[in-house]
């Protein structure tokens, strides 16, 4: 379970570290499959493996959890095809075009009749609570999906004083420096991807991939654009893109890191997954700490 994208939230007050309390709270909001008339369903699932039926898993005080989302797939083209003859029939019956409100009502009624025949799609988002650093780490590139996880955690736990881990305006300034190859977080070097955007509304955008970022053709864009995303990497650790809203994307762990537990094999599933989770969270936590520390140092 190696995370691929990350949203991080710091907590202004600690959450309970009582595993039984977590287990009971999350089980109360456990995932159950969609009924015929439901379009979307979310609930907590098993974070470790479907055969290990616990809603939480602790690895050296870090609490891992997972949220499962299931939704019906109703393509717009299918709805429109089903709706057109009904729309024409109603307009002919009334002798006039339907109003926007009437069309929307017809569409909603049609969606309800189509839901039982629709295919469903499921996805699982993993996350962990680290009581030492007082943050939640969600394995998602989407801020809205990460917020869905926080919302359900808040319902289950009763309180969740969470905020994004970095202040956007401070991070924006730092991204400019990182593109200039200055004040990089400890242990990191520039990657080979960057995205910039002019600050005016609808401003010009430019993106460089597989490119040396210190070259003049890249650096000249700093004169009239802001960095919105830049890749950073550790030689033998991890690499990622960090965005101006604090999101971590394209997270990759070096083979030298992911291969450290290969000798354990998979005969003992829990032991192997524990080892991988510890390795992943330790490497990720260290990277997050170095980034946050660098921003703190830049303020002083």
C-alpha positions as CSV (number, residue, x, y, z in Angstrom):
1,X,0.0,0.0,0.0
2,X,2.3,2.7,-1.2
3,X,0.6,6.1,-1.4
4,X,0.6,7.7,-4.9
5,X,-0.8,11.2,-4.1
6,X,-1.2,13.0,-0.8
7,X,-3.3,15.6,0.9
8,X,-2.0,16.5,4.4
9,X,-4.0,18.2,7.2
10,X,-2.6,19.4,10.6
11,X,-4.7,19.1,13.8
12,X,-5.0,21.9,16.3
13,X,-6.0,19.3,19.0
14,X,-5.0,15.7,19.3
15,X,-7.4,12.9,18.4
16,X,-7.9,9.9,20.6
17,X,-5.2,7.2,20.3
18,X,-7.5,4.6,21.8
19,X,-7.7,1.9,19.1
20,X,-11.0,0.5,20.4
21,X,-12.6,3.9,20.3
22,X,-11.4,4.3,16.7
23,X,-12.6,0.9,15.7
24,X,-16.1,1.4,17.2
25,X,-16.4,4.9,15.8
26,X,-15.5,3.8,12.2
27,X,-17.6,0.7,12.3
28,X,-20.6,2.7,13.1
29,X,-20.1,4.4,9.7
30,X,-18.9,1.3,7.8
31,X,-19.4,0.9,4.1
32,X,-22.5,-0.9,2.9
33,X,-23.3,-1.6,-0.8
34,X,-25.6,0.7,-2.8
35,X,-29.3,0.0,-2.9
36,X,-31.1,0.0,-6.2
37,X,-32.2,3.7,-5.8
38,X,-29.0,5.1,-4.3
39,X,-26.5,7.0,-6.5
40,X,-23.6,7.3,-4.2
41,X,-22.5,5.6,-0.9
42,X,-19.4,6.1,1.3
43,X,-18.3,4.4,4.4
44,X,-15.2,3.1,6.2
45,X,-13.6,-0.1,4.9
46,X,-10.8,-2.4,5.9
47,X,-7.4,-0.6,5.5
48,X,-5.1,-3.6,5.5
49,X,-6.8,-6.3,3.5
50,X,-10.3,-7.6,2.9
51,X,-9.4,-10.8,4.8
52,X,-8.4,-8.7,7.9
53,X,-11.7,-7.4,9.0
54,X,-10.8,-4.4,11.1
55,X,-11.6,-0.8,10.3
56,X,-8.3,0.4,11.8
57,X,-4.7,-0.8,11.8
58,X,-2.0,0.5,14.1
59,X,1.7,0.4,13.2
60,X,4.0,2.0,15.7
61,X,1.3,4.4,17.0
62,X,0.2,5.4,13.5
63,X,-3.5,4.6,12.9
64,X,-4.3,3.6,9.3
65,X,-7.9,3.7,7.9
66,X,-9.7,3.5,4.6
67,X,-12.9,5.0,3.1
68,X,-14.7,3.2,0.3
69,X,-16.9,5.1,-2.2
70,X,-19.4,3.4,-4.5
71,X,-21.3,5.3,-7.2
72,X,-23.7,4.5,-10.0
73,X,-22.4,5.4,-13.5
74,X,-25.0,7.2,-15.6
75,X,-23.4,8.8,-18.6
76,X,-24.9,12.0,-19.8
77,X,-25.3,10.6,-23.3
78,X,-27.5,7.7,-22.0
79,X,-29.7,10.1,-19.9
80,X,-30.1,12.4,-22.9
81,X,-31.0,9.6,-25.2
82,X,-33.7,8.3,-22.8
83,X,-34.9,11.8,-22.1
84,X,-35.4,13.2,-25.6
85,X,-38.5,11.2,-26.6
86,X,-40.1,11.8,-23.2
87,X,-39.4,15.5,-23.6
88,X,-40.9,15.7,-27.0
89,X,-44.0,13.8,-25.9
90,X,-44.6,16.1,-22.9
91,X,-44.1,19.2,-25.0
92,X,-46.6,17.9,-27.6
93,X,-49.0,17.1,-24.8
94,X,-48.8,20.6,-23.3
95,X,-48.5,22.4,-26.6
96,X,-45.5,24.4,-25.6
97,X,-41.8,24.0,-24.8
98,X,-41.0,22.8,-21.2
99,X,-39.5,25.3,-18.8
100,X,-36.0,24.8,-17.4
101,X,-37.5,23.7,-14.1
102,X,-39.8,21.2,-15.8
103,X,-36.9,19.8,-17.8
104,X,-34.8,19.4,-14.6
105,X,-37.6,17.7,-12.9
106,X,-38.0,15.3,-15.8
107,X,-34.3,14.6,-15.8
108,X,-34.3,13.8,-12.1
109,X,-37.2,11.4,-12.4
110,X,-35.5,9.7,-15.3
111,X,-32.3,9.3,-13.4
112,X,-34.2,7.5,-10.6
113,X,-35.7,5.0,-13.0
114,X,-32.3,4.4,-14.6
115,X,-30.3,3.9,-11.4
116,X,-31.4,0.2,-10.8
117,X,-30.0,-0.6,-14.2
118,X,-26.7,1.4,-13.9
119,X,-23.3,-0.2,-13.3
120,X,-21.6,0.8,-10.1
121,X,-17.9,1.8,-9.6
122,X,-16.0,1.5,-6.4
123,X,-12.8,3.2,-5.1
124,X,-10.9,3.2,-1.8
125,X,-9.0,6.0,-0.3
126,X,-6.4,5.1,2.4
127,X,-5.1,7.5,5.1
128,X,-3.4,7.6,8.4
129,X,-3.4,9.6,11.6
130,X,0.1,10.3,13.0
131,X,-0.3,11.4,16.7
132,X,3.4,12.3,17.0
133,X,3.2,15.0,14.2
134,X,-0.5,15.7,14.7
135,X,-1.5,15.3,11.1
136,X,-3.7,13.3,8.8
137,X,-2.3,12.0,5.6
138,X,-4.8,11.1,2.9
139,X,-3.9,9.2,-0.2
140,X,-5.6,11.3,-2.8
141,X,-4.7,14.0,-5.3
142,X,-8.2,15.5,-5.1
143,X,-8.9,18.1,-2.3
144,X,-12.6,17.4,-2.5
145,X,-12.2,13.7,-2.1
146,X,-9.8,14.2,0.8
147,X,-12.5,16.5,2.3
148,X,-15.0,13.7,2.0
149,X,-12.7,11.5,4.1
150,X,-12.4,14.3,6.7
151,X,-16.2,14.8,6.8
152,X,-16.9,11.2,7.5
153,X,-14.1,11.1,10.1
154,X,-15.6,14.1,11.7
155,X,-19.0,12.4,12.0
156,X,-17.4,9.2,13.4
157,X,-15.1,10.8,15.9
158,X,-17.2,13.8,16.8
159,X,-14.5,16.4,16.3
160,X,-11.8,17.0,13.8
161,X,-10.0,20.3,14.0
162,X,-8.1,19.9,10.7
163,X,-6.5,22.5,8.4
164,X,-4.2,22.2,5.3
165,X,-0.6,21.6,6.5
166,X,0.9,24.6,4.6
167,X,-0.2,28.2,4.2
168,X,-0.7,28.8,0.5
169,X,0.9,32.3,0.3
170,X,4.1,31.2,2.1
171,X,4.3,28.1,-0.1
172,X,3.9,30.2,-3.3
173,X,6.9,32.2,-2.3
174,X,8.9,29.1,-1.6
175,X,8.1,27.5,-4.9
176,X,9.6,30.5,-6.7
177,X,12.8,29.9,-4.8
178,X,12.8,26.2,-5.4
179,X,12.6,26.8,-9.2
180,X,15.7,29.0,-8.8
181,X,17.4,26.0,-7.1
182,X,17.5,27.9,-3.8
183,X,16.5,27.0,-0.2
184,X,15.4,23.4,-1.2
185,X,14.2,21.2,1.7
186,X,16.9,19.2,3.4
187,X,17.8,16.1,1.4
188,X,16.0,17.2,-1.8
189,X,17.1,18.4,-5.2
190,X,15.2,19.7,-8.1
191,X,13.2,17.3,-10.3
192,X,12.6,17.8,-14.0
193,X,9.0,19.1,-14.1
194,X,7.5,22.5,-13.4
195,X,4.3,24.3,-14.2
196,X,3.9,28.1,-14.1
197,X,1.0,30.5,-14.6
198,X,0.6,34.3,-15.0
199,X,-1.1,35.8,-12.0
200,X,-3.8,37.6,-13.9
201,X,-7.2,35.9,-14.5
202,X,-7.0,33.6,-17.5
203,X,-3.2,34.1,-17.5
204,X,-0.8,32.2,-19.7
205,X,0.4,28.8,-18.6
206,X,3.6,26.9,-19.4
207,X,4.8,23.4,-18.5
208,X,8.2,21.8,-18.7
209,X,8.6,18.0,-18.4
210,X,11.8,16.0,-18.6
211,X,13.7,19.3,-18.7
212,X,16.6,20.8,-16.8
213,X,14.9,23.5,-14.7
214,X,18.0,25.7,-14.2
215,X,18.2,26.6,-17.9
216,X,17.5,30.1,-19.1
217,X,14.4,29.2,-21.1
218,X,12.7,28.0,-17.9
219,X,14.0,30.7,-15.5
220,X,12.9,33.6,-17.7
221,X,9.3,32.7,-17.0
222,X,9.8,33.7,-13.4
223,X,9.7,37.3,-14.6
224,X,5.9,37.3,-15.2
225,X,4.6,33.9,-13.9
226,X,4.2,32.1,-10.6
227,X,5.1,28.5,-10.0
228,X,2.0,26.4,-9.5
229,X,3.8,23.0,-9.3
230,X,7.3,21.7,-9.2
231,X,8.9,18.3,-8.8
232,X,11.4,17.5,-6.1
233,X,13.4,14.3,-5.5
234,X,15.7,12.5,-3.1
235,X,18.5,10.5,-4.8
236,X,17.5,7.2,-3.1
237,X,14.3,8.0,-1.5
238,X,11.1,9.5,-2.9
239,X,10.1,12.0,-5.6
240,X,6.9,14.0,-6.2
241,X,5.3,17.1,-7.5
242,X,4.2,19.7,-4.9
243,X,1.5,22.1,-5.9
244,X,0.8,25.7,-4.7
245,X,-2.1,24.5,-2.6
246,X,0.1,22.0,-0.7
247,X,-1.0,18.9,-2.6
248,X,1.6,16.1,-3.3
249,X,1.2,14.4,-6.7
250,X,3.0,11.7,-8.7
251,X,4.5,10.3,-5.4
252,X,7.0,7.6,-6.2
253,X,9.3,5.7,-3.9
254,X,12.7,4.6,-5.1
255,X,13.2,0.9,-5.8
256,X,16.0,0.9,-3.2
257,X,13.4,2.0,-0.6
258,X,10.5,-0.2,-1.6
259,X,12.8,-3.3,-2.0
260,X,14.1,-3.2,1.6
261,X,11.4,-5.6,2.8
262,X,11.5,-8.1,-0.1
263,X,13.4,-10.6,2.0
264,X,10.4,-10.9,4.2
265,X,8.2,-12.4,1.4
266,X,4.5,-12.6,1.7
267,X,3.9,-15.7,3.8
268,X,3.0,-13.6,6.8
269,X,0.7,-11.0,5.2
270,X,0.3,-8.8,8.3
271,X,4.0,-8.7,9.0
272,X,4.9,-7.8,5.5
273,X,2.2,-5.1,5.2
274,X,3.3,-3.7,8.6
275,X,6.9,-3.5,7.4
276,X,5.9,-1.7,4.2
277,X,3.5,0.7,5.9
278,X,6.2,1.6,8.4
279,X,8.8,2.1,5.7
280,X,6.4,4.2,3.6
281,X,5.0,6.4,6.4
282,X,8.5,7.0,7.9
283,X,9.9,8.1,4.5
284,X,6.9,10.3,3.8
285,X,6.8,11.8,7.3
286,X,10.4,12.8,7.1
287,X,9.9,14.4,3.7
288,X,6.9,16.3,5.0
289,X,8.8,17.5,8.0
290,X,11.7,18.7,5.9
291,X,9.4,20.7,3.6
292,X,7.5,22.3,6.6
293,X,10.8,23.0,8.3
294,X,12.2,24.8,5.3
295,X,9.1,27.0,5.1
296,X,9.5,27.8,8.8
297,X,13.2,28.6,8.3
298,X,12.4,31.0,5.4
299,X,10.1,33.0,7.7
300,X,13.0,33.7,10.1
